């Protein structure tokens, strides 16, 4: 029993540590990437290529004055960033980051690089916990007692509810094709086989519509441009976190980046084969584990870069455009995708 | 043993937050306490082996419906309710009597209940639930869908007529 707890604890530590490190790395990528896209240099003074900039930023945020404005609802004001961070930290426990089903460590089966491989509801857990993240933003907006914050919080809640629907419908297509709610089953179904001998059987090929809807919806769910109306700085100063300073502000920033990592990992897992890679049938055990982590890392890096790329390329939507896209664009497309998957499976076009 | 400890924890937290939900003066706190209560109920479902129901409970109630509640409360400005004077004294007596009957009834029912489900009796998986929904309960399932659609169309009609 103690060996099992130890293996689980090490898994949690390694995965959470990796995600939190990715948050720091992404902050650097975001600033350097923005500079690259806008043809300037970006932060390049601290360490090689400015790589130590996130450390310096973290120290700065830790030592800044932690200001609580008068007339805020103190309890909820403190609770809001905690909810955001807790939700962001909880969601990635069902994502399989790598192979390792056949490996035992100290007599304990590893069960893959996944914190909770035995959770039967799998991706539903992620969607359910993820849907609680909106409370962090809404409460931050309301408890700050500031009209800009309140507007940001209100916009965010309407936006998240609208896009959650399309996102869930897009996920349903994949779950229907898999016949299981577990993400490792989703990954297993996509690996090892090819159409015409070259195209890997990833869900993105038959379900390109669902994939597009899902990617757009997670951009909205993570409050990233072009959907960051909750903090639209040209109208709302900084939106829901305008009254937050120091580490409380950093908590919102961190949860945004953690959500980005989770969202990218989910796109990779659901539509791009997860940790599988061509030719993986020749490996097993530890070499397969190492190579699967590399494969997952490469795919993950692409989608993380996509988040940065889109942010610095597209302008922000107007609010009515956002709602129209969500309800009149994405929702019908997601429904169409679901119907298509159902018909294709009934006709035997996809197994 | 672990399951029993978790059950008592979520039972106490759920009941306390339900009390806060009906008694606190601030509407936003009321809604949040209700979220905590629903979350505790979801954990109880999970303890009973109904994983799917637990996830659906959080996804639908805590994640969507109560966000709408919060949205409305925030839009209306959420004034703190002033304490209402006792207008009908018999209300308190009648309420207490009814609560007493409900409590006696639930104690009588709950006395024989075991906390955690016996191993292997888990019927709450998504597959089992799905087979029930499109099998024996197909008519009820479809009927509820049509009912919800009708309610939605009706709500739209009511809103339209005002303009």
Interface residues (C-beta under 8 A of the other chain):
Chain A: X73 X76 X119 X120 X121 X124 X125 X127 X128 X129 X130 X131 X132 X134 X135 X138 X139 X141 X142 X150 X153 X154 X157 X158 X160 X161 X164 X168 X181
Chain B: X26 X28 X29 X32 X35 X51 X52 X54 X55 X56 X58 X59 X62 X63 X64 X67 X68 X70 X71 X74 X75 X78 X125 X126
